[in-house]
Amino acid sequence: MNRRPDAFHAIDHVHMAQALRLAERGLYTTQPNPRVGCIIARGEEVLGQGWHQRAGESHAEVFALREAGERARGATAYVTLEPCAHWGRTPPCADALVAAGVARVVIAAEDPFPQVDGHGIAKLRAAGIEVQTGLMRDAARELNIGFFSRIERKRPWVRVKLAMSLDGRTALANGESKWITGEAARADVQRWRARSSAILTGSGTVLADNPRLTVRLDESDPVHAYVPPLRVILDRHLRTPAGSHVLTDGQAPTLLLHAASVTASDSRFQHVECAIAPELGNALDLTEVLAILAARDCNEVHVEAGPTLCGALLAEGLADEVLLYIAPVFLGDSGRPLLHLPVLTEMADRWRLQTVDQRQLGEDLRIRLRPRA
Ligand SMILES: NC(=O)c1ccc[n+]([C@@H]2O[C@H](COP(=O)([O-])OP(=O)(O)OC[C@H]3O[C@@H](n4cnc5c(N)ncnc54)[C@H](OP(=O)(O)O)[C@@H]3O)[C@@H](O)[C@H]2O)c1
């Protein structure tokens, strides 16, 4: 039964909000799985709670049912994502809910994953369980924005990080850019890296900066565990120099995407994976690059690149979100620009974004934006 959202009781909202908070605990660790939380309750009383912690380990429902035990019989289960209906690395959660004898299941978001996609709900209903969907659906989808993007659009959610001065510059003319923003902003960036499946950059940045593209969090940071994101370098002609951190440090896996015209056979690449990506004009085809990453189970891709790659992603409509850090400094006319974008002759063609949120981080400001539909 798909009742209108106002058909839910106030207590349903309370429990689902708590289930979402539980799901959020998996923000940094469930990759490539979605973040999911579950509450088993009877009226106001919470009988069990759980969240999915790591791929391959039990799902949220299993933890919650285990805690509720026999008391789950006749109770309501609140789940932020449709319970799975198939045997993956763990048994189907829909079966576990049926076996536990819950009377009602409230689901925030339906799971588009082909092996679930309505089958979980159907299984529950076939067992005589009342099922309601859509309570806080938007919040549940937002929490797994990359997972939904990968399954529904066959490409990851692409988040482009940019850091600039008040006059829109990213570095001095000589390339010096350390550091425009302060410590709090830089720590914030590390957390966005940590929740991502991959960190994407271009050969220009590798040549200029020799970046590590790893997650480096302070010991005091609330984020302790995360799945090291895949480092992805777009390097058509294999210009990445021997000894680059991304080739040698072994701190995280590296995938180097190059054109079919070159072969990654030399010893530079012995510790990393190299793969061919199709070209489009004088560059790698970014749509294909994202399809490759989706096929590798990448949900959220964090881009830290120069103005060429960041501009191309934006111009091609492939940047889903921009994380813009603004430092209260001016770098002057000769400073390097934020993005290389095609020249516009009509104001009507301007790239329009909308602000999702904004936050003060020390002296700096972070604005999160998404392209207007
Ligand atoms: N402020 C910041 O947050 C920040 C972050 C990162 C970098 N930077 C700065 O950015 C500068 C480097 O900028 P950049 O623009 O030269 O480098 P980039 O954007 O990191 O890389 C551009 C290169 O990526 C490769 N590429 C392959 N396919 C592409 C495609 N479809 N679209 C775009 N690029 C593609 C191309 O090289 P191939 O032809 O070799 O494949 C291209 O030249 C450095 O000075 C660095 O310090 C600043």
The ligand as an SDF file (V2000), in Angstrom:
LIG
                    3D

 48 52  0  0  0  0  0  0  0  0999 V2000
   43.0510   24.7180   -6.3440 N   0  0  0  0  0  0  0  0  0  0  0  0
   42.7940   23.4400   -6.4120 C   0  0  0  0  0  0  0  0  0  0  0  0
   41.9360   22.9580   -5.7010 O   0  0  0  0  0  0  0  0  0  0  0  0
   43.5530   22.5790   -7.3840 C   0  0  0  0  0  0  0  0  0  0  0  0
   43.3180   21.2020   -7.4030 C   0  0  0  0  0  0  0  0  0  0  0  0
   44.0250   20.4240   -8.3260 C   0  0  0  0  0  0  0  0  0  0  0  0
   44.9380   21.0290   -9.2110 C   0  0  0  0  0  0  0  0  0  0  0  0
   45.1490   22.3540   -9.1530 N   0  0  0  0  0  0  0  0  0  0  0  0
   46.1080   22.9770  -10.0480 C   0  0  0  0  0  0  0  0  0  0  0  0
   45.7170   22.7730  -11.3810 O   0  0  0  0  0  0  0  0  0  0  0  0
   46.8910   22.8430  -12.2060 C   0  0  0  0  0  0  0  0  0  0  0  0
   46.7990   21.7940  -13.2660 C   0  0  0  0  0  0  0  0  0  0  0  0
   45.6960   22.0710  -14.0630 O   0  0  0  0  0  0  0  0  0  0  0  0
   45.4580   21.4200  -15.4660 P   0  0  0  0  0  0  0  0  0  0  0  0
   44.2100   22.0430  -15.9750 O   0  0  0  0  0  0  0  0  0  0  0  0
   46.6960   21.4960  -16.2550 O   0  0  0  0  0  0  0  0  0  0  0  0
   45.2890   19.8840  -15.0990 O   0  0  0  0  0  0  0  0  0  0  0  0
   44.0680   18.8780  -14.8360 P   0  0  0  0  0  0  0  0  0  0  0  0
   42.7550   19.5230  -15.1180 O   0  0  0  0  0  0  0  0  0  0  0  0
   44.2650   18.2580  -13.5050 O   0  0  0  0  0  0  0  0  0  0  0  0
   44.3770   17.7910  -15.9450 O   0  0  0  0  0  0  0  0  0  0  0  0
   44.1050   18.0870  -17.2610 C   0  0  0  0  0  0  0  0  0  0  0  0
   44.6050   16.9570  -18.1360 C   0  0  0  0  0  0  0  0  0  0  0  0
   43.7990   15.7930  -17.9380 O   0  0  0  0  0  0  0  0  0  0  0  0
   43.8360   15.0360  -19.1210 C   0  0  0  0  0  0  0  0  0  0  0  0
   42.5080   14.7480  -19.6160 N   0  0  0  0  0  0  0  0  0  0  0  0
   42.1810   13.5940  -20.2230 C   0  0  0  0  0  0  0  0  0  0  0  0
   40.9340   13.6180  -20.6350 N   0  0  0  0  0  0  0  0  0  0  0  0
   40.4340   14.8220  -20.3000 C   0  0  0  0  0  0  0  0  0  0  0  0
   39.1690   15.4320  -20.5130 C   0  0  0  0  0  0  0  0  0  0  0  0
   38.1740   14.8010  -21.1330 N   0  0  0  0  0  0  0  0  0  0  0  0
   38.9950   16.6900  -20.0700 N   0  0  0  0  0  0  0  0  0  0  0  0
   39.9870   17.3290  -19.4400 C   0  0  0  0  0  0  0  0  0  0  0  0
   41.1910   16.8090  -19.2130 N   0  0  0  0  0  0  0  0  0  0  0  0
   41.4270   15.5490  -19.6480 C   0  0  0  0  0  0  0  0  0  0  0  0
   44.5310   15.8940  -20.1720 C   0  0  0  0  0  0  0  0  0  0  0  0
   45.8810   15.5010  -20.2720 O   0  0  0  0  0  0  0  0  0  0  0  0
   46.3180   14.3010  -21.2350 P   0  0  0  0  0  0  0  0  0  0  0  0
   46.1340   14.8030  -22.6380 O   0  0  0  0  0  0  0  0  0  0  0  0
   47.7110   14.0670  -20.8210 O   0  0  0  0  0  0  0  0  0  0  0  0
   45.4300   13.1520  -20.9590 O   0  0  0  0  0  0  0  0  0  0  0  0
   44.4730   17.2880  -19.5700 C   0  0  0  0  0  0  0  0  0  0  0  0
   45.4970   18.1180  -20.0200 O   0  0  0  0  0  0  0  0  0  0  0  0
   48.0670   22.6680  -11.2880 C   0  0  0  0  0  0  0  0  0  0  0  0
   48.7750   23.8850  -11.2380 O   0  0  0  0  0  0  0  0  0  0  0  0
   47.4640   22.3600   -9.9590 C   0  0  0  0  0  0  0  0  0  0  0  0
   48.2020   22.9200   -8.9060 O   0  0  0  0  0  0  0  0  0  0  0  0
   44.4670   23.1400   -8.2610 C   0  0  0  0  0  0  0  0  0  0  0  0
  1  2  1  0
  2  3  2  0
  2  4  1  0
  4  5  1  0
  4 48  2  0
  5  6  2  0
  6  7  1  0
  7  8  2  0
  8  9  1  0
  8 48  1  0
  9 10  1  0
  9 46  1  0
 10 11  1  0
 11 12  1  0
 11 44  1  0
 12 13  1  0
 13 14  1  0
 14 15  2  0
 14 16  1  0
 14 17  1  0
 17 18  1  0
 18 19  2  0
 18 20  1  0
 18 21  1  0
 21 22  1  0
 22 23  1  0
 23 24  1  0
 23 42  1  0
 24 25  1  0
 25 26  1  0
 25 36  1  0
 26 27  1  0
 26 35  1  0
 27 28  2  0
 28 29  1  0
 29 30  1  0
 29 35  2  0
 30 31  1  0
 30 32  2  0
 32 33  1  0
 33 34  2  0
 34 35  1  0
 36 37  1  0
 36 42  1  0
 37 38  1  0
 38 39  2  0
 38 40  1  0
 38 41  1  0
 42 43  1  0
 44 45  1  0
 44 46  1  0
 46 47  1  0
M  CHG  2   8   1  16  -1
M  END
$$$$
